[in-house]
Amino acid sequence: MSASRKLYVALSGGVGGAKLAQGLAQVLPADSLVVAVNVGDDFDHLGLTICPDIDTVLYTLAGVVHPQQGWGRTDETFGVFEELRRLGGDSWFLLGDRDIALHLLRRQLLQQGLTLSDVTAQLARKLGVDAAVVPITDQALRTMVETDQGRLAFQDYFVRLRCEPKLHALEFQGAGSATLAPAVRAALAHPDLAGVILCPSNPYLSVSPMLAVTELRERLCALTVPVIAVSPIVAGEAIKGPTAKIMRELGVQPTAGVIAELYEDFIDAVLIDTADASLATTDKRFVVAHTVMKTLEQKAALARECIALIERLGLRVT
């Protein structure tokens, strides 16, 4: 990075976060963007280490993500999965053939002793992704879900049971001992850091696992540059996924205003959609923008809004 070039850190979950990360990658030089990704969704399946959020970000930035799903590969085939199901194997988690190839390579590299950060960097290069994509931590961090059907591993709850059990609480195994991945720590301490953007990812399932790493929250609170968030809630509903359902089950009214409350110890501003513009009349932390991203142009436009907001906020008063 040149001495005068600003650096931006984006904290991302899966689909929603990946969309904004793609927008940021469109408007920023590659060496001005670090995308730090949730690993709470990661799990071992069929002998493979599956990293759903990392892979969604990689596929999106590489331009090979399935356009309708927002996850998985475009033009995917499912020969291995179909044969696995025919043979009576564990087939509740859908894996495409190209996706399996990536997981096989990840397993091989991890078994060689590389860290998840190193493996992710290699995969990014092989997919033609220029921006830095980094796991929030290289240690094991796993989201566990307390529900009316008992304690469940995240993917059992999210995929196998399709979020149908009523959620009571979340636990992030390994968070107490987890430390930030070196590239994330370096980015947050970089002298040219301009700001941090919390992408519109599920605040409970995608962002909370990252914030459970004590070092991250402490560093966000101590920063002298702006930290902003983009709300994943528009007019009382989530753009994608079970965010609103989870909020209701936790006794929280699903509004964009809750985002500011969840991050109140470090957040400087929250970008909310025009559908929620009334919030901005009573709270100066809220900034109105078009936050729904259906096209690449809309993703880039929202990215520019984020960068402009960070520039307007300037340095924090500490």
C-alpha positions in Angstrom: 0.0 0.0 0.0 1.3 3.4 -0.9 1.9 5.9 2.0 -1.1 8.1 0.9 -3.6 5.4 0.1 -6.4 4.9 2.6 -7.4 1.5 4.0 -10.9 0.2 4.7 -11.8 -2.8 6.7 -15.2 -4.5 6.0 -16.6 -7.0 8.5 -18.7 -9.5 6.6 -20.9 -12.5 7.0 -22.3 -14.4 4.0 -24.6 -13.2 1.3 -25.5 -9.6 2.5 -22.0 -8.9 3.6 -20.5 -10.3 0.3 -22.7 -8.0 -1.7 -21.3 -4.9 -0.1 -17.8 -6.3 -0.2 -18.3 -6.7 -3.9 -19.4 -3.1 -4.1 -16.4 -1.9 -2.1 -14.1 -4.0 -4.4 -15.6 -2.2 -7.4 -14.8 1.3 -6.1 -11.6 0.8 -4.1 -8.1 -0.2 -5.2 -7.4 -3.8 -4.3 -4.8 -2.9 -1.7 -7.2 -0.5 0.0 -9.7 -3.2 1.1 -9.5 -5.9 3.8 -12.6 -8.1 4.1 -12.6 -9.8 7.5 -15.1 -12.7 7.5 -17.1 -14.6 10.1 -16.0 -18.2 10.8 -18.7 -19.1 13.3 -20.6 -21.0 10.6 -17.6 -23.2 9.8 -17.9 -26.9 10.4 -16.5 -30.3 9.5 -18.6 -32.3 7.1 -17.7 -35.5 5.3 -14.1 -35.0 6.4 -14.0 -31.5 4.9 -13.6 -28.1 6.6 -16.5 -26.1 5.2 -16.3 -22.3 5.5 -19.6 -21.0 4.1 -19.2 -17.3 4.7 -15.6 -17.2 3.5 -16.5 -19.1 0.4 -19.5 -16.9 -0.3 -17.3 -13.8 -0.1 -14.7 -15.4 -2.3 -17.2 -16.6 -4.9 -18.9 -13.2 -5.0 -15.7 -11.2 -5.4 -14.5 -13.7 -8.1 -17.8 -13.3 -10.0 -18.6 -17.0 -9.9 -21.3 -17.0 -7.2 -24.8 -18.3 -8.0 -26.7 -15.1 -9.0 -30.1 -16.2 -7.6 -29.0 -17.9 -4.5 -26.2 -15.5 -3.5 -24.1 -18.5 -2.4 -22.6 -21.5 -4.1 -21.1 -21.6 -7.6 -22.8 -20.5 -10.8 -23.1 -23.3 -13.5 -22.6 -25.9 -10.7 -23.0 -29.6 -11.2 -23.9 -32.0 -8.4 -22.7 -35.5 -9.5 -20.9 -36.2 -6.3 -23.8 -35.1 -4.2 -26.4 -37.1 -6.2 -24.3 -40.2 -5.9 -23.7 -39.7 -2.2 -27.5 -39.4 -1.7 -28.1 -42.6 -3.9 -25.6 -44.5 -1.7 -27.4 -43.3 1.5 -24.8 -40.9 2.6 -25.2 -37.8 4.7 -26.7 -35.4 2.1 -28.6 -32.7 4.0 -25.9 -30.1 3.3 -25.8 -29.4 -0.5 -22.3 -29.4 -2.0 -21.6 -28.9 -5.7 -18.8 -30.5 -7.5 -16.7 -27.3 -8.0 -17.4 -26.4 -4.3 -16.2 -29.8 -3.2 -13.0 -29.3 -5.2 -12.3 -26.1 -3.2 -13.0 -27.9 0.1 -10.7 -30.7 -0.9 -7.9 -28.2 -1.5 -8.6 -26.4 1.7 -8.4 -29.7 3.6 -5.1 -30.6 2.0 -3.5 -27.2 2.8 -4.8 -27.2 6.4 -3.3 -30.7 6.8 0.0 -29.3 5.6 0.0 -27.0 8.6 -1.1 -23.7 6.9 -3.4 -21.4 8.9 -6.9 -20.7 7.7 -5.6 -17.1 6.8 -2.9 -18.6 4.6 -5.3 -21.0 2.9 -7.9 -18.3 2.3 -5.3 -16.1 0.7 -4.2 -19.0 -1.6 -7.8 -19.7 -2.6 -8.4 -16.0 -3.3 -5.4 -15.8 -5.6 -6.5 -19.0 -7.5 -10.0 -17.5 -7.9 -8.6 -14.2 -9.2 -9.7 -12.2 -6.1 -7.4 -9.2 -5.6 -8.8 -7.7 -2.4 -7.6 -9.3 0.9 -10.1 -11.8 2.3 -9.3 -12.9 5.8 -11.0 -15.0 8.4 -11.6 -13.0 11.6 -9.6 -15.6 13.5 -7.4 -18.6 12.7 -8.6 -20.4 15.8 -11.7 -22.6 15.9 -14.8 -20.4 16.6 -18.1 -22.2 16.4 -21.7 -20.8 16.8 -23.9 -23.0 19.0 -27.7 -22.4 19.1 -29.9 -23.0 22.2 -33.4 -23.8 20.9 -36.7 -25.4 21.9 -35.3 -28.6 20.4 -32.1 -28.5 22.4 -28.6 -27.3 21.8 -27.7 -27.4 18.1 -24.6 -26.8 16.1 -25.1 -23.9 13.8 -25.4 -25.7 10.5 -27.8 -28.2 12.0 -30.0 -25.3 13.0 -29.5 -23.2 9.9 -29.5 -25.7 7.1 -30.7 -29.1 8.3 -33.6 -27.7 10.3 -34.0 -24.5 8.2 -34.1 -22.3 11.2 -37.4 -23.8 12.3 -36.6 -24.4 16.0 -37.3 -21.4 18.2 -34.0 -19.8 19.2 -33.4 -19.0 22.9 -29.7 -18.1 23.0 -26.4 -18.2 21.2 -23.0 -19.4 22.4 -19.7 -18.9 20.5 -17.4 -21.8 21.4 -13.8 -20.9 21.4 -14.3 -17.1 21.5 -12.7 -16.8 24.9 -9.3 -18.0 23.6 -9.6 -16.8 20.0 -7.4 -13.9 18.8 -7.6 -11.8 15.7 -6.0 -13.2 12.5 -2.7 -11.3 12.0 -3.9 -9.6 8.8 -7.0 -8.3 10.6 -5.0 -7.0 13.6 -2.5 -5.3 11.2 -5.3 -3.7 9.2 -7.0 -2.3 12.3 -3.6 -0.9 13.5 -2.6 0.4 10.1 -1.6 4.1 10.1 -3.6 4.7 6.9 -6.8 3.1 8.2 -9.7 5.3 7.2 -12.6 3.4 8.7 -14.4 0.2 9.4 -17.6 -0.9 7.8 -19.9 -3.6 9.3 -21.6 -5.0 6.3 -25.4 -5.8 6.3 -25.0 -9.3 7.7 -27.1 -11.0 10.3 -26.1 -9.2 13.6 -26.7 -12.3 15.7 -25.5 -15.1 13.5 -22.7 -13.4 11.5 -21.5 -10.3 13.3 -21.9 -11.4 17.0 -19.5 -14.4 16.5 -16.8 -11.9 15.3 -17.5 -9.5 18.1 -17.2 -12.4 20.6 -13.5 -12.3 19.9 -12.7 -9.9 22.7 -9.8 -8.4 20.9 -12.0 -7.2 18.0 -14.5 -5.3 20.1 -11.7 -3.7 22.2 -9.9 -2.5 19.1 -13.1 -1.2 17.6 -13.9 0.8 20.7 -10.3 2.2 20.8 -10.2 3.3 17.1 -9.8 7.0 16.3 -11.3 6.5 12.8 -15.1 6.0 12.2 -16.8 2.7 12.5 -20.1 2.5 10.6 -22.7 -0.2 9.9 -25.2 -0.9 7.2 -28.5 -2.2 8.6 -29.7 -5.6 7.3 -33.2 -4.6 8.4 -35.5 -2.7 6.0 -39.0 -1.7 7.1 -39.0 -4.3 9.8 -37.8 -7.2 7.8 -34.5 -8.7 6.8 -33.4 -8.4 3.2 -32.4 -12.1 3.2 -32.3 -14.8 5.8 -33.8 -15.3 9.3 -32.7 -12.0 11.0 -36.1 -10.7 11.7 -37.4 -14.1 13.0 -34.4 -14.4 15.3 -34.9 -10.9 16.7 -38.5 -11.6 17.5 -37.6 -14.9 19.2 -35.1 -13.0 21.3 -37.7 -10.5 22.3 -36.3 -7.7 20.1 -38.5 -5.7 17.7 -36.9 -6.0 14.3 -36.1 -2.5 13.3 -33.0 -0.8 11.9 -32.7 1.1 15.2 -31.7 -2.1 17.0 -28.5 -2.2 15.0 -27.3 1.0 16.6 -28.1 -0.5 20.0 -26.3 -3.7 19.4 -23.1 -1.9 18.4 -23.5 1.2 20.6 -20.2 1.0 22.4 -18.2 1.5 19.1 -20.5 2.6 16.3 -20.4 6.1 14.9 -23.2 5.9 12.3 -25.7 3.4 10.8 -26.8 3.6 7.2 -30.5 2.8 7.0 -32.7 2.4 4.0 -35.0 5.1 2.7 -37.9 3.0 4.0 -36.7 3.7 7.5 -35.9 7.4 7.0 -38.0 8.5 10.0 -35.3 7.1 12.3 -32.9 9.8 11.1 -35.2 12.6 12.2 -34.6 11.8 15.9 -31.2 10.2 16.0 -28.2 11.7 14.2 -26.4 8.4 14.1 -28.7 7.2 11.3 -27.9 8.2 7.8 -30.4 7.4 5.0 -29.3 5.7 1.8 -30.6 3.1 -0.7 -29.4 -0.1 1.0 -31.1 -2.7 -1.1 -28.5 -4.2 -3.4 -29.9 -6.2 -6.4 -27.4 -5.0 -9.1 -23.7 -4.5 -9.2 -24.4 -0.7 -9.7 -26.4 -0.7 -6.5 -23.7 -2.5 -4.6 -21.1 0.1 -5.9 -23.4 3.0 -5.1 -23.9 1.8 -1.5 -20.1 1.3 -1.2 -19.6 4.9 -2.2 -22.1 6.0 0.3 -20.2 4.2 3.0 -16.9 5.7 2.0 -18.4 9.2 1.8 -19.9 8.8 5.2 -16.6 7.8 6.7 -14.9 10.8 5.1 -17.6 13.1 6.5 -17.3 11.7 10.0 -13.5 12.2 10.1 -11.6 11.4 13.2 -13.4 10.3 16.4 -13.2 12.3 19.6 -11.7 10.0 22.2 
